[in-house]
Amino acid sequence: MKYVLFDVDGTLIDAVSNQRRVWENWALRYGLDADEVYRVALRTRPLETFAQVAADRDPNECLALLHELEDEDVRSGVYAAFDGASDVLRGLPPRAWALVTSNYEHRVRGRFLRTGLPVPDVIVDAAAVEEGKPSPVPYLRAAARLGAEPGDCLVIEDAPSGVQSGLRAGMTVWGVNAAAAVEGVHRHFVHLRDAVPHILASMAGPQADPGVSPS
């Protein structure tokens, strides 16, 4: 492989508690059941969530409140990078990797600043594409901005929608940070840290790979 494309939340940064807190606060503002809202939000994009849990509300108003709460969380929330995130990002050539996220670039930059992770030249965020994951568009856009062919790209993901996005883009996809492999991944690692030596070795060619990981 010549390039590595990383998802962010759930792959490099552990933001589960932050996302849950944001959605709980959003639900409270509208007098909704926080647990139900979060269950829906895990499966859908924000506008689809609003349509299901707050159909009588103005979706633009709902989205504005969500953005306000997310921005505040970036400023004041506690974030942690997954073990191995810093090692793998600092071990890759600067123009050989990118971030592909369903979030927004300014939040990613804020989270990376808070966790001390290096920021790449290329970030493809929600504003950069009209079709989000599981569409192949986000990963294809990142490859194009790096000047890379899809077949030369390794995608690192934790979620089914991201895995499908990478596969549909014609890329090699490895799954991390899950007890069981997401359907379709070419390799699976329970923890990101377990994948780090394999990711770095993949950039040096298959002969340098330290071995196949257990699924």
C-alpha positions in Angstrom: 0.0 0.0 0.0 1.1 3.6 -0.7 -1.6 5.5 1.3 -3.6 5.1 4.4 -7.1 6.6 4.9 -8.4 6.8 8.5 -11.8 7.2 9.9 -11.7 9.4 13.0 -14.4 8.8 15.7 -14.2 5.3 17.0 -11.0 4.6 15.0 -8.4 7.2 16.2 -10.4 9.0 18.9 -12.6 7.5 21.5 -15.6 9.8 21.3 -18.5 7.5 22.3 -19.2 9.1 25.6 -19.0 12.6 24.1 -21.4 11.7 21.3 -23.8 10.2 23.8 -23.6 13.3 26.0 -24.3 15.6 23.1 -27.3 13.7 22.0 -28.6 13.4 25.5 -28.4 17.2 25.9 -30.0 17.7 22.5 -32.9 15.4 23.5 -33.4 17.1 26.8 -33.8 20.5 25.1 -36.8 19.0 23.2 -38.2 17.0 26.1 -37.4 13.7 24.3 -36.3 10.3 25.6 -32.5 10.5 25.6 -31.9 6.8 25.3 -34.3 6.4 22.3 -32.8 9.4 20.6 -29.3 8.0 21.0 -30.3 4.6 19.7 -31.7 6.2 16.5 -28.7 8.5 16.2 -26.3 5.6 16.2 -28.0 4.2 13.1 -28.7 7.3 11.0 -27.4 10.7 9.9 -28.6 13.7 11.9 -31.4 14.8 9.5 -32.7 11.3 9.4 -32.6 11.2 13.2 -34.6 14.4 13.5 -37.2 13.0 11.0 -37.7 9.9 13.2 -37.6 11.4 16.7 -38.7 15.0 16.2 -40.7 15.1 13.0 -42.8 18.1 14.2 -39.6 20.2 14.7 -37.8 22.4 12.1 -34.9 20.2 11.0 -32.7 23.3 10.5 -33.3 24.4 14.0 -32.6 20.8 15.2 -29.3 20.8 13.3 -28.3 24.2 14.5 -28.7 23.1 18.1 -26.8 19.9 17.5 -23.9 21.8 16.0 -23.9 24.2 18.9 -23.7 21.4 21.4 -21.0 19.5 19.4 -18.9 22.7 19.2 -19.2 23.2 22.9 -18.2 19.6 23.5 -15.1 20.1 21.4 -14.1 23.1 23.6 -14.9 21.6 27.0 -15.3 17.8 26.7 -12.7 15.2 27.7 -11.2 13.3 24.7 -8.8 10.4 24.5 -6.9 9.0 21.5 -6.9 5.3 21.2 -3.7 3.5 22.2 -1.5 3.4 19.1 -3.1 6.4 17.3 -0.2 8.7 17.8 2.4 6.1 17.0 0.8 5.1 13.7 0.1 8.7 12.5 3.6 9.9 13.4 5.1 6.8 11.7 3.6 7.6 8.3 5.0 10.0 5.7 3.0 13.3 5.9 1.6 13.1 2.4 0.8 9.4 2.6 -2.3 9.6 4.8 -5.6 11.4 5.2 -8.7 11.6 7.5 -12.1 10.7 6.2 -14.8 11.7 8.6 -18.6 12.2 8.8 -17.9 15.1 11.2 -16.6 18.6 10.4 -13.0 19.6 9.9 -13.0 22.3 12.6 -14.1 19.8 15.2 -11.6 17.2 14.1 -8.8 19.8 14.3 -10.1 20.7 17.8 -10.1 17.1 19.0 -6.7 16.4 17.5 -5.3 19.5 19.3 -6.8 18.3 22.5 -5.3 14.8 22.1 -2.0 15.8 20.7 -2.4 13.9 17.4 -0.8 15.3 14.2 -3.1 16.8 11.6 -2.6 15.7 7.9 -2.8 17.9 4.8 -5.9 16.2 3.6 -9.2 16.0 5.6 -12.4 15.0 3.9 -15.3 16.0 6.1 -19.1 16.1 5.9 -19.0 19.5 4.1 -16.6 18.2 1.4 -19.1 15.6 -0.1 -22.8 15.5 -0.8 -22.9 11.7 -0.2 -21.6 10.4 3.1 -20.6 6.9 4.2 -21.6 4.2 3.1 -21.2 5.9 -0.3 -17.7 5.5 -1.8 -17.6 9.2 -2.4 -15.7 10.3 0.8 -12.9 7.8 0.4 -12.6 8.4 -3.4 -12.4 12.1 -2.7 -9.6 11.6 -0.2 -7.7 9.4 -2.7 -8.1 12.0 -5.4 -6.8 14.8 -3.2 -3.7 12.7 -2.4 -3.2 11.8 -6.0 -3.7 8.1 -5.2 -5.3 5.3 -7.1 -8.0 3.5 -5.0 -6.2 0.2 -5.3 -3.2 1.8 -3.6 -5.2 2.8 -0.5 -5.7 1.1 2.8 -8.8 2.2 4.8 -8.8 1.9 8.6 -12.4 1.8 10.0 -14.4 0.8 13.0 -18.0 1.0 11.7 -20.1 -0.9 9.1 -21.0 2.2 7.1 -17.3 3.2 6.8 -16.3 -0.3 5.9 -18.8 -0.4 3.1 -17.7 3.1 1.9 -14.1 1.9 1.6 -15.0 -1.4 0.0 -17.3 0.3 -2.6 -14.4 2.7 -3.3 -12.3 -0.4 -4.4 -9.9 -0.1 -1.5 -8.4 -2.6 1.0 -10.3 -2.2 4.4 -9.1 -3.2 7.8 -11.3 -3.1 10.8 -10.3 -2.0 14.3 -11.6 -1.4 17.8 -14.4 -4.1 17.7 -14.6 -7.5 19.4 -15.9 -9.0 16.2 -15.0 -8.3 12.6 -17.3 -6.1 10.6 -18.6 -7.9 7.5 -16.4 -7.4 4.5 -13.1 -6.3 6.1 -10.0 -7.8 4.7 -8.3 -8.0 8.1 -9.6 -7.4 11.7 -7.9 -6.2 14.8 -9.6 -6.0 18.2 -7.6 -2.9 19.1 -6.0 -0.2 17.0 -2.7 -0.7 18.7 -2.7 -4.3 17.4 -3.0 -3.0 13.9 -0.2 -0.4 14.1 2.8 -2.5 13.2 0.8 -4.1 10.3 -0.2 -0.6 9.0 3.3 0.7 9.1 4.7 -2.5 7.5 2.1 -2.3 4.7 3.7 0.9 3.5 7.0 -0.9 3.2 5.6 -3.8 1.1 4.1 -7.2 2.0 7.5 -8.7 2.7 7.8 -6.4 5.8 4.4 -7.3 7.3 4.9 -8.7 10.8 2.3 -11.4 10.2 -1.4 -12.0 9.9 -3.4 -11.0 12.9 -6.0 -13.3 14.4 -9.6 -12.4 13.7 
